[in-house]
Each structure stands twice: as C-alpha cells, then as structure tokens.
Amino acid sequence: MRKRVFIIAEAGVNHNGSLELAKRLIDVAREAGADAVKFQTFKAEKLASYFIGMAEYQRENLGLSERQLEMLKKLELSFEDFGNLKEYCEKKDIMFLSSPFDVESAKFLKTLGMNVFKIPSGEITDYPLLKEIGGYASKVIVSTGMADLGEIENALDVLAESGTKRENITVLHCNSEYPTPFEDVNLMAMVTIKEAFKVDVGYSDHTLGIEVPIAAVAIGAKVIEKHFTLDRNLPGPDHKASLEPDELKAMVKAIRNIEKALGNGIKKPSQSESKNISVVRKYIVAKRDIEKGEVFTEENLTTKRSSGGISAMRWREVLGKKAPKFFKRDEPIEIYCE
C-alpha cells in the first residue's frame, strides 16, 4: 500500500442493494486498474435511528424525502453477500475493502480476513467503533470529512491507545458534500494533516470530474479514494457524485502517469533528454574566418548551437587567447594553447 499511490474505487452503496450489481462494479474497478474496490457494510437498524432524516444531498439526488433508516434498508447487503463479494474480488484479483459502520460489521469483516480497515468520515467520532478497529492492529485508513484537527487527533489517539501503530494509519482529507464544490475542497489541508500528525495522507474525493484527485497525488497523496458507478442516472444517493466507468479508467491512468512524472527529486539530465544536449546547447564558434595567431575577441567569436566544442559558459576563459590554427566561419573553437 505504500510503494505507489493506492487507488480505492469506492463502490459504496452504488449497488442499490443488488449483489449482481455489486459484482459488476467489481468488474469495472478491476478493468479500470484500481488497487481495491470498497463497499460499505452496515446494519441499517444499528446505523440510523428511526427519527433521523436524510441529508440534503440525499434528498436532492433521490428526489424524495423519507427517513434515513428507510433509505439505508434499501441499500443494505447481507453479511453473506459480502462474503460472496470478497470471494469474487479474489477471483478477479482486486483487493476487497468495505467500511464498517458499526461494531458488529467490523467484527464480521475481521472474520472475513480483511486486514485494511477504512473508517468513514461520519464514524470519526464513534468511540466504540474506533476502539474496536484500533484493537485489530491492522492498517487503518481514516476519512476526515466534516472534522477539524482536534477531532482527527482524538480519533488517532483512540486508535493508538487501542493497539494500532501510527505508521499503520493513513489519514484522508475529505469533504462530505456530494458533490463537493471546488471552492470547498481545500486540498492544502491534506498537507496540514501530514505536518500536524506525521502520518501518511491521502484524499477521498467527492468533486465532479478527476482533476482534484490527480492534483492531490501531485502534492503527496499516498491513497486516493473516488466514488464510481455504472451509470450516474441510476437511482440512489451517491450516483450523481460518482465517476462512470470510462472516467474511472481515465483517473487511474492519469494518476499512474503523474506518479511517474513526480520522479525521485534529483535534478539531473534524464536518460531521454541527454541525447539532445549536444544539438541544443550553445558552444563557442568563429563569427568569421579567424587566422592562426589572431586573438579571440567578441568581434570574431560568437555562440551558436554546434556539433560540439567549448561550452559557451567558458566565454570569458577563451577571450584574449590566440587562435592555435585557422578557423572557418561557424567552426567550433575546440582547442587553444596560448
């Protein structure tokens, strides 16, 4: 997970409660080149109370208003379904991940053999869940939508006190509006998190398009998470803020190109450009014919792209010397001895 940018294709609840649709999402994530496909494991009755309403974006995206509990029940998969999905991921050679939203779901995912646990933004203040996951001493990814630095620090403390080493935690900057307006992304907060807590950082994106996660990689994201769907027109709370298959593939390709382009930070000529040095850089050449014994001056020398010779940076060193031989116009000044 640390060797290159770890890309999580977030299927979330975009399966709309259908196991077959969930498997098709796994196929899309695998085809796009993502490292992992992630779902959301919860028991609706344990996640939301009877009285809580839907979020504004959920009402707008669904075009209706109902109790959050009723919505979640329609999006819930069984533990048996998640067992099937993990097996299907193994068959397709892509990592299975799922965010637990309650302790019972976390315990179940642990029995499945999942060894990377993602804590969703909404659960960053759920002490019992943090304590449970922290006790697994696994790799943990924490999303921080709606959180400030103090709340992040508290969550990290609970994980650490419960048994998870700081070096096994990656913190994702996130904004929990779907879709997130560009002016609210505040991508530099990811850098602030890294400096404040000395942890690996990443970015969980809810903007439209792929520009922001690519930018996040350029400034140091180790993990990128992005929602995707088979079709943005499908009914459901998250489809409209998700990438379609071709867009997911384009994002993965762009991220892989960017991480190649970031390089190792050592400034020196690359292998591909070295061959151009001799035909692009300037060398000292004769501005006109120069007789043997004539003194080199600014009147008879100039700098041009040439087939070699003395670098133009040695200009002052050459001035005042005598020509050791006859030089034709444009001939490189290759040698001098006086």
N, C-alpha and C positions, 0 to 999 in steps of 0.2 A: 504494500500500500504506500510505501514511502519512496520507491525507486522512481516513479514518474507520477504525473497527475492522475489521481484515482477518480474516474468518472462514474458517477452513480446516475443511472437512468431511473428517475422517480416515477414509477407506475402509480404509486399511491393507491387511491380508490378509483382510478380511471377504468377499472374492470367492471364498474357498475354492479358488483355483486355476482358476476359471472365467472366461473372457473375457466371456461373456454376462452373468454375474452382476455383473462389474465395470462393465459398461455400464449395467446397471440401477441400480447405486449412483450413477453419474454423473447419471442422470436424477433420482434422489431429491435429490442435493445441489443440482442446478440448481433444482428445484422449491421447495426449502426457502429459496432465496435466498442460499446460501453464495457467497463470492467465489472459492473454489478447492476442488477435490476432490483429495485426496492419497492416493497409494498408496505401496507400499514395493518398491523394486527391489533384488534381490539374487540372487546365485548361491549356493544353499544350501551347496555344497561350499566356497565361499570365506568363508562367514559362520560356520559352526559346525564344530568338529572332530568326529570320529567318536565321541569318548568323552564329550562333554558331555551331561548330562541336561536334562530340561525344567525350567522354572521351576515353583515350587509352584502358582501361579495357572493355569499352562497345564495341569498335571496335573489340577487340580480342575475347570477349565472343560471339558476334553476327557473327563474321566472315564477316563483311561488313562495309562499311563507308558511312554514309549518314548524313544529317542534324539532329541535336539532336531533333529538332522540329518534324521531321517526325517520329522518333523513339517514342517520347513521345505520339504522337497522337494514335499510335497503342496500347499503354499501358493505355490509359485513360478510366476510368469508369465514368458514368454519376452520377449526384447527386442522381437521382432516384435509381441507382444501390446501392449507399452507404446506402440509406435508407433501402433498402431490406437487405443488409448485416448486418446492425445494428439489424434489427428485427430477422434475422437468428441467430445472436450471442446470443440474449436474449433467443431465443428458445433453444439454445444449452448450455446455462448457462456459457458463457465465455464473458469477457469484450471486447467490441468493441472499438478499437482505430484506428485513422487514422491521419497521419501527414499532415497538410495543407501546401501547398507550395505557397499560395497567399492569400491575404486578403479575397477575395470572398469565397474561400474554407473554410477559418477559420470561417467566419460568418455562412456559411452553417452548418458546423459541430457543431457549438454552438446551432443552431436551432434544431439539432437532439438530443440535450441533452447530448452531450459528455462533461464530466467535468474533463478530464485529457487531456492536450494538449501536444503533442510531437513536439518540434522544431527540424527539421533535421539539420545536420551539415552544409549543404550548405546555410541554411537560418539564420545562427547565426549572420550574418552581414546585414540582411534585416530589417532595422529600422521600416518601416511601418508595417511589419508582427509582429515583436516583440511588438510594441506598441499596436497593435490590440489584440493580445493574452494576453499581460500583463493586459489590461483593463478588461479582464473577471474575474480576481481574482480567477482563478481556480488553480488546481495543474498543474504544468508545469515540463516537462522533457526536458532537453536541451542536444542535442548531440554536441560534440566539435571536430569532425574530422576536420583536417586542421587548427585548431585555436590555438593561443597561449594564455597565461594567460591574456594579455591585452584585447584581443578580447572577452574572456569569461567575464571578468569584465565589459566591456562595455555592453554586452548583458544583464547581470544580472541587471545592473543599469537601463536599459530601462524597463525591466520587473517590477522592483521595483517602478520606477517613475510612471509607468502606473497603478499600483494598486495591483501587486502580491507580497505577503509576502515572504520573503526569506525562511521561514520554509516550504513553499509550493513548493519549487523548488528543483529538483534533477538534478544534472549535471552528464552526462555520458561521461567518457573518450571514445575516439573513434579514429580509424584510417580509413580514407576514401579511402583506396586502396582495390580493390576486386579481389582476396583475399589478405589479409594483410600478408606480410612476418613476421615470428615470431620475427625476429630481429628488426622490426619496431613497434612492439606492445607497448613497453614502459609502461607496466602495472602500474609501480610505479607512473606514472604521475597522476593516479586516486587518490592516497594518497596525492600528491601535491595539487591537486584541492581541496580536502576536507580541508586540513590545511589552504590553502590560502583564501577560501571563506566561511568556516564554514557552509557548506551545506551537505546534504546527497549526496552520489555519487553512481555511478554505471558504467556499462561498456556495450557499444554497439560493438558487435564483428563481424569482417569480416574475421577472420582467417579460415583456413580449420580445421575441427575437433571440439572437445568440450573441450580440455584441458584448454584453456585460460579463457573462462568464468567461469569455475569451480575454477580456481586459483583466479580470481577476487573476487569471493564470499569469499574465504578464507582470503582475505586481506581487506574486508569491503564493498564490493558492496551491495547496497540495491536494485538495479534494474539491471537485465540482459536482453539485447535485442539481438536476434540472428535471422538472415535470415533463412528461410526454404522454401522448395519446394516439390512438389510431385515427381519430377524427375530431377536430375541435367542435364540430357541430353535434356531437353526441350529448345526450342529457347527462348532467352531473355537475357537481360544484367546482371541479378543478379543470375541466376540459378546455375552457376558453383561455386559460393562462398556461397552456401546455404546448409543447412542440409537436408537430406532426412528424411521421417517420423520416421523411427526407430532410427536414430541418434538424432533427436529432443527429442524423448521419453527418450533416454539414458541420454541426457544432463539434462533434468528436474529431472530425478531420482537421478543423481549424485549430483546436486545442493541441492536437499532436504536432501540427506544424509550428505553432507558437512555442511549445516547449523545446522543439529542436532549435528554433531560432534564438532562444534565450542563451544557449551555449554555456560555457564554463566561466565566463567573465574575464578571461585572459585576453588582453588586446595584443594581437599579433596578426600578420598576414595569414589568411586561411589558405588551405590547400587549393581551393578553386580559384582564388584571385592571384595567387603567387605568379602564375604564368603571365600575367598582364603587366607586371612591374616593368619589364624591360622595354615595353612598347608604349607605355602610358606616362611614365615619369620622364622628366627632362634631364638632359645631360649638356655639358659644355661642348659647343661646336664652333667651328670657324664661321664668322659672319661673312667673311670674304676670303679670297685666297690670302694665305699668310706665308711669307718667305721664311726659310730657315734662318734662325738667329733673331728674327723680329720679336720684339717684346709684346707679350699678351696684354691687351688693354680692352677697355669697354667698347672701343671703336672697332676692334677686329674679332671680338668674341661675342657670342650670344648663347642663349639656352633654348634648346628645342627637344622635342621627342626624337629619339635617335635609336640606333641599334646597339647602343652601349657607350662606354667611355667613362668619363669622370662625372660624378653626380653634380648637379647644379648647386648643391649645398656647399661645395668646395670652391665656389666662385672666388672668394677673397684670397684663397690659397694660391690660385692659378695666376691671378693678375700680377704683373711685374716679372713673371718668369719669361725666359726666352724659348722660342719655338725650337725644338730639337731637330725638326725636319720641315719640309714643305707641307702645308695643309691646304687641301682644296676647300672651297666654299661648302659648308654643311658637313664637312668631315668631323667626326668626333675627335676631341682633344684627348687622346688616350694616354699619351706619355709625355713627360717633360723631365729634363735633367738639370736645368740651370735656374 
